[in-house]
Amino acid sequence: MSTMTALRAQAAAARSAAAGSASTTSPGTVLPRDRPESPEVRFRSQLRAKKVLRDEQEWYEVTGYASAFEQGYEMYDFYGPYTEIVSHGAADATLAADPEVVFRFNHGGTPMAGTRNQRLQLWADDAGLGQRAWLNPKRADVQLLIQALEDDDVREQSFMFRITSGQWSPDYTEYRINSFDLDRGDVGPVTYGANPHTSVSARAGDFLASIPNLPPLMAREAYQRLAQRTDLAVPPPLHTPPPVAPATARTAPASPAQGRSIAMLRTQLLVSADDDR
């Protein structure tokens, strides 16, 4: 098994072992450990902007999809990686309730449109959660956004929402968002939007991927901090270990922790390689 496959299997086994807790098995809203109740989820989306005449005034009409249904993306929780999917129909209830939602760039700044003034239209279809916004071309922030869209510097979408119903697959490798609430949330373009990486637990995936390229000083600090933890169990060997090196080889310092994670092993190897230069 590859390292990521092993991590996913270990994480799923840990969730299954903890299945007696309310955080993984209670009905209704069942959130993964460390999963924010009001997350930001980002998706690649073809954004289109054009000038239109509406109510005898010119507007920039921006259209795209803020969410994609039935498309898995990787997330991390307390136990490790898992796949998350927004179910088809997850937006039906909130759209029927006529939520108040605003349109803005990167979830910040002054709203450019909103459902309250009827300049933001939302819908759900087989593809996902769609949006159409009418933006005032006289605004400087709107002009900058349109220029970024035309230059293809911004081409992805995101939306903020609250999970109202979700559940784990029987093997705890996949989490489905069955229903979400958009009221008081927002939709709009974002700079980076492939996968959600906004909660601390979600960013764990970025950390694992960055370990081989950590600067030596940061690698040593990460190794020392991980060595102080006592909750890191020794992972099962993925293959037969190589023969012991001759006595002349340098021996790595022993860790005071009870075990080492894959992240610790990666960091230790990086520190050792730097010292050998």
N, C-alpha and C positions, 0 to 999 in steps of 0.2 A: 504494500500500500504506500502511496505517496504521503508526504508529511501532512498535507492539507486533508487528505482522505482520512488519515489516522486521527487528526484533530477533530474532524466532524464526527467520526465514530465514537471517540472518547466523550465528546460533548453530549451526544445523543444518549450514551449510556448513563452519564451523570444526571441528565434530566429525567430519564426513566427511573433511576434510583430515587430521585427526589419527588416522584409523582404523587406522593401522599400529601404534599404541601398544597396550600390554597393557591400559590403562585403559578402552579402548572395544571391543576386539575379542576378547579371550581368552574361551574357553568357561567355563561355570560361573558363578561370581559375577562379574558385569560391572557395576561401579558407575560412575555418572557422576562426572566430575571434581568433587572437593570434596563428594561426597554421603557423609554419615556412614554407616558400615557398620551401626550400630545406631540407626536414626532413630526419631523419634516421628512418627506419622501420625495426624491428627485428622479426624474426620468428624462431620457433623450426624447426630444420632440421637435418635429419640423415646425418652426415658427414662421408665420407669414404676416407681413405688414403691408398695407396699401392705404392710400388716401381715398376716402369716400365722403359723400355728401349725406348728412343725416341731420334732420330737423333744420334744414337750410343753413347748415354750418359744416365746415370741413373738419374731419377727424381722421386720425390714423386708426385703422381697424387692424388689430393684432389677433390672430387666431392660432390655436395650437392645442395640444393635449397636456394637461397638468399631471395625468396619471395614466398608467397602462395596466389594464386588467389581465389577470392570468399569465403574468410574466414574472418569473422568480428573480430575485436579486439577493445578494449575500448580506447577512447581518451578523452581528456578534452579540451575545449576552454574557452573563456571569460564567456560564459553562464553556462557551466557545462558539464556533460558527454554526449558522443554520440558514436555511433558505426561507425567505418571506415572500408571500404572494398576496396581492390585493384581489379579492374574488370579484368575479363579474356580478353586478348587482349590489356591490358594497355601498354605492353612493345613492341608491334609489330612495331610501328613507330620508336622508338629509336633504336631497334636492326637493322632495315632495313637501318638506317643511319650510321651504323658501328661506334658506339661511342668509345671514348677512355676511358677505365675503367681499374683500377688496383685492385689487390687482396692484402689485408693486414689484420692483426689481430687487432680487436677492433678499426678499422678506424684510426690507428695511426702507426707510425714507417715507415721504408723504405718499399716500395712496394716489394712484393715477386714474383709477376708475373703481366702481363698486356696484354691487347689486342694488343698494339702496337708491342710487340715482339712476338706475336702469342702464348704466353704461358698462355693465359686466354681465354677460350671459353665460350660464353654465348648463351643461347637459351630460348625460351618460349614454354611451352606445357600446357596441361590441368591442371597440378598440380601447376605450377607457373614459376618463373624465375630461371632457372638452370644455374649452373656454373661448369666448370672443369678447374682446374689450375695445372700447372706443376711447382713444386718448387725445387730449387737447394738443394740437401741434404748436401752440404758442408757448408751451412750457419748455424750459431749457432741459429739464431732466428727461422729458419725453423725446426731445430732439436727439439727445445723446443716446438713448436706448434705441431709437429707430436707426440711427447711424450704425450702432453696434450690430443690430440685426442685419442690416444691409451688407455690412462688411463681413458677416458670418463669424464675428467674434463672440456672439451670444446665440446659442441655438438649442438651449435646453430649458426644461420647465420643472417646476416644483409646486407642491401645495402643502399647506399646514392644516392639520385636522386633529380630531380626537377619536381614538379607537373606542368603539362602543360594543363590539363583539368580535371575538377571535378565538382560535383554537389550534392546538398542536395536532400534528399527524400522529398515528399510533406509535411510530418509532421515534418521535421527537426530533426529527431532522428538518421538518417544515412547519412554518407558522403561517396560518391564513388569517388575513384581516377580512372578516365577513361583513362588517358594517363600520362606517365611520361618520363623524359629525363635522361638518364644515363651518358651522356657525361661529362667527368671530375669528375665522381663519383667513387665509389668503392664498392666492394663486399668482403665478407669474414667472417670468424668465429668471434663470440663475446662471452664474458663471460656470459652475461645474454641476452636472446633474446626472451622471450615469447611475450611481447607486447612493443610497442614504448613508451618510457618514457624519452624523451630527451629534449623537449621544456619545458619552465616554466609552460605553461598551462597544459601539459600532466602530469607533476609531481603533479598537484593538487590532482589527485586521490590517489597518495601515501600519501599525507598529510592527507587527510580525513581518510584513513585507519589507520594512525598512531596516531590519536588524543587520543584514549582511553589509549594508553601506553606512552604518553608524560611524561617526568619527571616534577614534580610539578613546578620547576622554569620556565621551558620552557612553560608549560601550562598557567601559570599566564601571562607571556610576550605575548603569543599569544592572550589571552583573552583581555588584555589591548589594544593591537594594533587593534583588531577587534572592540572593543568598541568605538574607535575613528572614525570609518567610519560612514558616514551618508547615504550611498547608500544601506544599508542592509534592505530590506523590511521584515516585519514579515510574515513568511510562514503560509499558512492556516493550522489549526489544523488537525492532522491526526486521532485524536480520541477525545472523550470527556475528558476534563481535570479532574484529581482526585479532591476530596474535599480539601478545604484549611486546612492546618495543624493547630493544636492549636497554640495559641499565644506564647507558650514557645519555639516553633521551631525557629531556626535561619533563619533570612530573608536574602536572597542573595542581594548584593548591586545592585542598579539600574544602568543600562547602559545609558550613555549619548547619545548613538546612537539612531536613529529613529526606528530601528528595529533590530532583531537578526536573524542571519542565523542558519541553523542546525549545522554548524561547531562551531558557538559561543556557542550554547546551550550545545553541547558536551563538549567543553572546560570548560564552567562554572561549569558543573556538576563534572568534574574531579577536578577542583580547590576546590570546596566545599567539596568533599569527602576527599581530602587530609587535609583540615583544621579541619575536624571533628575528625581526628585520635587522 
